[in-house]
Amino acid sequence: MRGYRLFVVSAIVVLLAACGGGSGSNDRTSPPPIPSYSYQVPASLGDGWTTSNADSQGLSVQRLEDMMEAIGRGEYPIIDSIAIASRGSLVFEETIRTQLDEKDGWVANNDLSRHAQLSVSKSIVSILVGIAVDQGYFGGVDVPYLGLFDYASYDNWDERKNQITLHHVLAMRLGLEWDEWSTPYGTPDNPVTRFFREQHDFSKGLLDLPLAADPGSAFAYNTIASISLGQAIQNRNPLALVDFLATHLLDPLNITTAGWVDTPSGLPDLGGGLFLRTRDVAKFGQLYLDDGNWNGQQVVSADWVAASIQAYTELRWSDPESRDWQVDGYGYQWWTGYFEHQGRRLDTFVALGWGQQTVMVIPELDLVIAINCNDYDDNPGADNQVFGLIARFILPSG
C-alpha cells in the first residue's frame, strides 16, 4: 500500500463522518491565547510544494500576522489549521489546534496537522472520476449509471432509473427519493444514519431507492451517491479503489499520510471519510487552479477541471446577508460562489465539508486557501467564520 495508512472503523462511527453538515458533541476547546505571532515561511518538506515568503508572492505578511493574532485572541475559535498557496507557492501554513478531538479517534489519528476533511472528500472523488473518464474506463459522463454496476435487479423499479447518468450522480441530480438535510445528521431518522445502520452495499441500497423526480430535474445533496462513485470506479478499472486512489492521485501529488474510514463493505468512504494534512488538501485546489497539472504532470485533464467547476444547479444562501462569501451553484461535487471585494466580484470554486472544512480557489488572485475547523455543533454565529476570516485578512492582503 505504498506506506499509506488504511483505517477501518465501525459503521456507527463512520456515519457521523459522512456528510456535509451535522450534529453531535464537540469536545474541542479554544486555542490558548497567542499574545503575538511572528510569520515564518512554511517548511520545505520535499512534498511537491515550493515554499516562499508571502510578501514575495503578493500577500501581506503583516495581514497574516494580524490574522493569527485575531485567532489567538479567540475571535475565530473554530479554526484548527490554515494553509495558503499564492502564485503556485505555499506561503503560509499553521496548525492552530493543540489537542486532538473525537473525529481523530475514528481513524486513530495522532497528528495534529492531519484533519478530518468530511465532505471535502466529495470533491476528491470527483477528481478520481475525471481520471477514470480520461483513461477510458467510463464512456463519458452521459453513460447510464446503472450500466456501471452488475446488479441483477433493483427494488422500486421504474424505467426512468435507466435514464440516470454519471453526470446526474456527479451533479447530485439523480431524481431518487432522498433528503439528508431536513433532519440532523446522526439522528435515527436521517437517511444517511439509516444507511450506515441498515445497508451493507451502499451502491445497491442507493439504486434501490424509489424515484421522486425525473433524473436530472432536481438537486438533492446525497452523500451515499458520492460513496457510490468510488464503487463505480472500482467496478470499471483493474485496480481496487484504494490502489486507484494511491496510484493516480495521491502518489502524483506526493501525499503519503492520507487516512480514511471504510464503509461496511470495505470501500473507502469518499463521501466524507478522508483525513489529510491541511497543506496536502490544499494541493487539490492548486491542481484545479493549474487545470489539472501538478508540477508538470497532467494528473487529470483540463477539460475535466472545467466541467467540474461549472454550476449545473443554481443555489443561494437562505440568509445571504450573514456571509461574506456567496454560493451560487454546484458542479461535479464542487461548489461555486464569489466574494464582493473592493468593488469587484471574485469568482471562486470551493470544496466544503461539515465543520467548515474549506478548500477555496480564487483564480483571479492565483490563490488557494485550505482551512480546517471544528464547527461540528453548528454553533450560532460561527457559520461565517471561515469566509469572514478570508475576507478580513487574506483578500485585503493581496
N, C-alpha and C positions, 0 to 999 in steps of 0.2 A: 504493500500500500504506500510505497514511497515516503514513509515516515509520517503519513497523515494519521491523525488520531480519530478513530471511529468510536463514537459514544452511543450507547444504547440505553434508553430509559423506558419506563413503563408508559403505557398509553395514558394513564391518568395524569402523568406529568406532562407528556407531550401535548395533550390537548390545550394546556394553558399557554403553550408557546406558539400555537399555530397561526395566530391571527393578527390583524392589524389594529385591534382595539381590545379592550378587556377590563376585567375587574380582578380583584384579589389583593392580598396584603402586600405592602411594600415595606420591607424592614430596613431600607436604606436610611441613613441619617445624613444630614447636610455635611459637606466637607468642612474641615476645620478652617477657621479664618486665615486668610493669606494677607498679611498687612502690606506686603509689597511683592512685586513679581518682576523678575528680570528675564527678558526674552533670550532664548537660545535657539540656534539653528538646529533643526531635527537631526538626530543621529543618522549617520550613513551606515546602513546595515547590509549593504550588498544585496538588497531585495528588489532591485529594479528601479527604485526611486533615486533620482538625482535630488539632492537637498541643497537649498540655497537660503541666503538671508532674505527675509521678507521684503525689506526695503529695496533690494536689487531686483525684485520681481513685481514691483508696483504696489505692494501692500505696506501700510504704515506699521512699523514696529511699535510706535507709541500707542496706536489704537489697539493693537493686540495686547499690549501690557495693560492698557485700561480695561480691556475685556476680562482679562484674568483677575484683575483686582476687583472688578464688579462681581465676578463669580465668588471670589474669596470673601466678599462682604455678605454673601448669602442672597444676592439679587437673582441668581439663576440656580436654585438648589437642585434642579433635576439633571443638570449637566454632569455626565460622567467622564467624557473624553471628547477631544476635538482634534481633527487633522485637516489641514488646508493645503491644497496644491494650487499654485498660481503659475501660469505660463509654462506648465509642464513640470515644475519642480515642487517638491514637498517643502513648504516654507514654515509650517507650524505643526507641532504635534505635542499634545499634553494629555496625560491621564490624570484626571482630577479626583476620581473616586479613590478612597483609601481603604475600602473593605469590599469583599465580595457580597453578593446578595443571593436570594433563593434561586434565581434563574441560573446562576453559575452551578448550583448544586445539581441541576438537571443533567449536566454533562461532566460533572466532576472537574470543572474549570478552576484552576488556582492562579490564573494570570490576570491581574487587574487590567491589563491593556487589551485583553480579548473580551468581547462583549457579545451578548445575545443580539442578533440582528433582526429577529422576528420577521415581519413581512417584507423587509428589505430583501429577504431570500427570494421573494417572488420575482423581483427584477433580475436576479441572478439566474433563475431557471429560464427566464425569457432569453437571456444570452445563450444558454445551453441549447434551447430550441433553435435559435438562429444558427448556431454552429451545425446542428443536425440538418437543418434545411440546406445550408451551404454545402455540406458534404453529400447531399443527395439521399439522405435516409428518409426524408419526407418529400412528397411530391409537391412542395409549396404549401402555403397556408390555407389554400382552398380545398384541401383534401378532406373527405368525410372523416370526422373524428372517430367514429365507431370502427372505421376500417383500420385504425392503428392498434386495435385490440382483437383478441381471438375468442371472445366470449360467445358461447353458443346461442344465448338468448338474453333478453332483458325484461325486467319487471316493468309494469306500467307502460306497455309497448304503445307507441304512437309512431306512425310512419314519418312524422316530422323529425324524429330523432335522427333519421338518416341525413337530414339537412344540417345538422350541427357540424361545423368545420373546425379545423385547427385555429383559424382566425377567430372564430367566435369564442373559443376557450381562452385564448391569449387576451382577448379584449373584454373578458367577463360578460359575454352576451350569449350565453348558452341557451336561454329560454327555459331552463329547468326550474322547478319549484324550489326556491331557496331564498332565505333571508337570515343572514347571520349578524345583522346589525340591530335588529329590534329588541333582542334580549341579550343581557350581559354575557360575555364570554365566560365559560367555566361554570355557568349555572346549568341545571339539568335540562332545561328546555331549549338551550341554544343548540342549533343543528350541528355545529362543529363538536360540541361536547358529546352529543348523541353519536356522532360518527366514531369518535375515539372510544366510546364506551361499547358500541354495538357492532362496528364493522371491522373486518379484517382486511379485505381487499378494497381500498378506498376508491379505485377507479370503477370497479364493478358497482359499488354502492352509489357512486355519483351518477353513473349512467342508468341505473335502475330508477332514479327519481322520476316522478311524473313531470310532464311539460306544463308550464304555466303560461307560456307565450311562444310565438314563433321564434325559432333560433335567429339571432341577430337583431331582434326587435327591441330588447330592453337590457339595461345594465344591471347586474346583480353581483356584488363582490363575493367571491367564492374561494375560500382557502383550499377546499378539497380539490377544486379544479386545478389549482396551481400544483398541488402534490401530484395529481394525475398526469400533468405534463411530464414529470420525471418518469413515470411509468411508461408513457408513450415513447420517450427517448430510449429507455431500456429495451422496450419491445422491438425496436426497429433498427438497432445497431448491434455489432458483435460484442460490445463491452457491457458489463454491468454498469448501472448508473454511477456508482461511486468511482469506477475507473474512468468512465467517460468524463465525469466532472474533473477528476485529477489530471487526466492526460490532456484534455483540450481546453481547460480553463485555469485551474489552479497552478499547474506547472508553468505554463507560459507567463503567468503573472507573478511568478516567484512567491507564491503563497504556500507556506509549509506548515502552518499551525492552525489550519481550519478544523473545526469540530462541528458535529451536527447530531441531532436526535433522529431516531428512526420511527417510522410508522409501525403498526403491529405486524405488517408483512415483511419488515426488514428494509423497506425503501427509505432512503434519506428524505427527511421532511424538508422539501424545498419550497413549501408554502410558508414556513415560519421558523424553521429549526436550525439555521446556520449560526455558528459562533465564529467571529473573526476579529482580529485586531482592527482598531479604527483606521490605522494607516493602510491596512490591507483592503478594507472595504472601500476606501477612497479610490483604490486602483480601478474599480469597476466604473466609477464616474469618469476617471481620466480616460479609460478605454473608450467610453462612448463619446467623450469630448473629442477624441482623436479619431473618430469614425471607425472604431473597431481595431485600431492599431495600438500595440503596446511595445515600445522600444524597438520599432522596426519590424515587428511580426504582426501580420494581419490575423488576429485571433478570430474575429467574426467580421462579416462583410459590412462595408459602409451602407449598402442597401438595407441590410437588416437593422442597423442602428437607426437609419432614417424611418423605417417602418415602425420600429418600436416606440419612438417618441412622438409619433403622430397621434393626435387626440381623436379616437373613434367614438368617444362619448363626451359630450359637453357636461361639465359639472360646475357647481358653485357651492361655496360655504353657505350654511343656513344663517350665519351671523358674520358676514364678511368684514364688518367694521372692527371686529375684535382681533383681526390677524393682519400682520404686516405683509405676509405672502398670501397671494390669492390663487387658489386652484381653479383651473379652467377646463381640465379634461383628463382622460385616461387612455393610454395607448396599449401596448403589449406589456402589461404588468409594470409600467412606469406611469407616474403622474406628470401632468404638465401644469404650469402655472406661471406666475410673474410677480415681480416687485415693481411698485412705482417708486422710482428713486431719482432724486434731483431733476424732476420734471420729465423723466423718460421712463418707458416701460422696459424692464429687463426680463426677457423670457427665460424660463428655466425648464428643465426636466428633472424629476426627483424620484428616488426610491424612498418609501416611507414604511415604517413599522410601528407596531404597538409600543408605547412608552416614549414616543417621539424619536425613534431611531430615524436618521435622516442622511441621505447622500444626495446633495444638491449640486447640479451642474448649471453654471451660468455662462453659456457660450460667448456672449458679447464681451465678458470680462476675462475669458480664458481661465475660469475659476472653478474649482471643485472643493466642496465643503462637506466633510463627514463628521457627524455629531452623534454620539451615543448617549442615551439618557435613561432615567429611571422613573418616568412618569407612569407607572403601572396602575395607579389608582385613579387616573383621570382627575387629578387634583384641580379644584376650581382655581381659575386664574393662571394655570400653568400651560394651557393649550397654545399659547403664542410665545413661549419662552425661547424656543429654538429660532423661530422666524424673527422674533424681536431682537435676539442677540445678533443675528446675521445683519439685520437692517441697521442696528445701532452702531456696531463696531466693525464689521467686516466689509460691508458695502461702502461705508464712508471712507474706509482706509484705502480704497482703490483710486 
